[in-house]
Protein backbone atom coordinates (compact mmCIF):
# COMPACT_ATOMS: atom_id res chain seq x y z
CA UNK A 1 0.00 0.00 0.00
CA UNK A 2 2.80 2.42 0.84
CA UNK A 3 4.55 1.93 -2.50
CA UNK A 4 1.32 2.66 -4.35
CA UNK A 5 0.93 5.96 -2.50
CA UNK A 6 4.55 6.85 -3.17
CA UNK A 7 4.13 6.14 -6.87
CA UNK A 8 0.86 8.06 -7.00
CA UNK A 9 2.41 11.10 -5.36
CA UNK A 10 5.35 10.94 -7.72
CA UNK A 11 3.09 10.93 -10.78
CA UNK A 12 0.75 13.57 -9.34
CA UNK A 13 3.63 15.93 -8.60
CA UNK A 14 4.66 15.71 -12.24
CA UNK A 15 1.20 16.75 -13.36
CA UNK A 16 1.10 19.59 -10.86
CA UNK A 17 4.42 20.99 -12.05
CA UNK A 18 3.29 20.73 -15.68
CA UNK A 19 0.11 22.57 -14.72
CA UNK A 20 2.21 25.30 -13.14
CA UNK A 21 4.30 25.41 -16.31
CA UNK A 22 1.13 25.85 -18.36
CA UNK A 23 -0.05 28.77 -16.24
CA UNK A 24 3.40 30.34 -16.37
CA UNK A 25 3.45 29.88 -20.13
CA UNK A 26 0.14 31.74 -20.45
CA UNK A 27 1.29 34.57 -18.18
CA UNK A 28 4.84 35.07 -19.39
CA UNK A 29 5.38 33.11 -22.60
CA UNK A 30 8.03 30.83 -21.05
CA UNK A 31 7.93 27.26 -22.39
CA UNK A 32 5.96 24.82 -20.24
CA UNK A 33 8.57 22.05 -19.87
CA UNK A 34 11.53 24.13 -18.67
CA UNK A 35 9.28 26.08 -16.28
CA UNK A 36 8.03 22.81 -14.76
CA UNK A 37 11.59 21.48 -14.41
CA UNK A 38 12.66 24.81 -12.88
CA UNK A 39 9.87 24.57 -10.31
CA UNK A 40 10.96 21.06 -9.40
CA UNK A 41 14.56 22.17 -8.96
CA UNK A 42 13.62 25.21 -6.87
CA UNK A 43 11.37 23.15 -4.58
CA UNK A 44 14.01 20.42 -4.24
CA UNK A 45 16.63 23.00 -3.25
CA UNK A 46 14.17 24.55 -0.81
CA UNK A 47 13.59 21.16 0.81
CA UNK A 48 17.33 20.54 1.02
CA UNK A 49 17.66 23.74 3.04
CA UNK A 50 15.67 22.14 5.82
CA UNK A 51 12.27 21.71 7.35
CA UNK A 52 12.18 25.14 8.97
CA UNK A 53 12.82 26.99 5.70
CA UNK A 54 10.38 24.79 3.79
CA UNK A 55 7.63 25.26 6.36
CA UNK A 56 8.08 29.03 6.38
CA UNK A 57 7.85 29.12 2.60
CA UNK A 58 4.75 26.93 2.66
CA UNK A 59 3.13 29.13 5.31
CA UNK A 60 3.85 32.22 3.23
CA UNK A 61 2.48 30.56 0.11
CA UNK A 62 -0.75 29.47 1.82
CA UNK A 63 -1.23 32.95 3.29
CA UNK A 64 -0.87 34.41 -0.20
CA UNK A 65 -3.37 31.91 -1.62
CA UNK A 66 -5.96 32.56 1.10
CA UNK A 67 -5.57 36.33 0.65
CA UNK A 68 -6.03 35.96 -3.11
CA UNK A 69 -9.18 33.88 -2.59
CA UNK A 70 -10.65 36.50 -0.25
CA UNK A 71 -9.85 39.27 -2.74
CA UNK A 72 -11.49 37.32 -5.57
CA UNK A 73 -14.55 36.55 -3.43
CA UNK A 74 -14.82 40.20 -2.35
CA UNK A 75 -14.57 41.55 -5.88
CA UNK A 76 -16.96 38.89 -7.15
CA UNK A 77 -19.54 39.65 -4.46
CA UNK A 78 -19.58 43.30 -5.55
CA UNK A 79 -20.66 42.20 -9.02
CA UNK A 80 -23.28 39.67 -7.89
CA UNK A 81 -26.84 40.25 -9.05
CA UNK A 82 -29.29 38.68 -6.56
CA UNK A 83 -32.16 39.14 -9.02
CA UNK A 84 -30.67 36.36 -11.14
CA UNK A 85 -31.04 33.93 -8.22
CA UNK A 86 -34.83 34.07 -8.12
CA UNK A 87 -36.45 31.63 -8.36
CA UNK A 88 -33.59 29.76 -6.69
CA UNK A 89 -34.98 26.26 -7.17
CA UNK A 90 -38.05 26.40 -9.43
N, C-alpha and C positions, 0 to 999 in steps of 0.2 A: 504494500500500500504506500509506503514512504517513497519508493522509487517512482511510482506513478505520479505522485504529487510533485516530486522534484522535476520530472520530465515535463509535466504540465506547466509548471512555473517557468521553466526554461523556454518553452515554446511561446507561452503567453508574453513573456518579457520581450521576445523578438517582435511580436506583433505590436506591442505597445510602443516600442522604439520606432518601428516603421510608421505607425500612426503619428507620432511626434514629428518624424521627418516629413510626412505629408503636410501637416499643418505648417511647419516651418517653410516648406517649399512654396505653399500658397502665400505666406506672409512676406517672404524675403526673396524667393526665386532660387534659393540654394537647392541643389539636388537632394532627393529624398534619401538615398542610400548613405552617402557620406555624413549627412546630418544625423541619421540614426546611429551610425557607427561612432560618431563624435559624442553623442549622448551616452552611449554605453561606456566609452572610455572615461568621460568626465565622471559618471556615477561610480565606476570602478575605482578611480583615483580617490574620489570622495570617501568611499567605504574603506579604502586602505589607510586613510588618515585616522580612522578610529570611530568608535561608536558615538562619542560625544559630538564630534564634528558632524557626523551623518545625522544624528538626531536633531541637532540645531538647524541644519539645512532643511530637514523634513518638516520641522515645526514652522519654520519661516515659509516654506512652500504651501503648507496647509493653511496658514493664516492668510496668505495672498489669495488662495483659491476661495476661501470662505468670504473674504472681503469682496472679491469679484462677483460671487454669487449674490451677495446682498445688494451690490450696486446694480446688477442686472435686474434683480427682482424689484428694486425700488424704481428704476427707470421704467420697467415694464408695467408696474402698477399705476404709474402716472398716465399711461396710454390705454389703460383698460376701459372698455365701454360696457358697463353693467347692463345696458339695454339689450345687448346681444345675448345675454344669458337667460332671458325670459322668452318663452317658458323653458325652465332648466331641464326638466325631464317630461316632455309631452307624452 
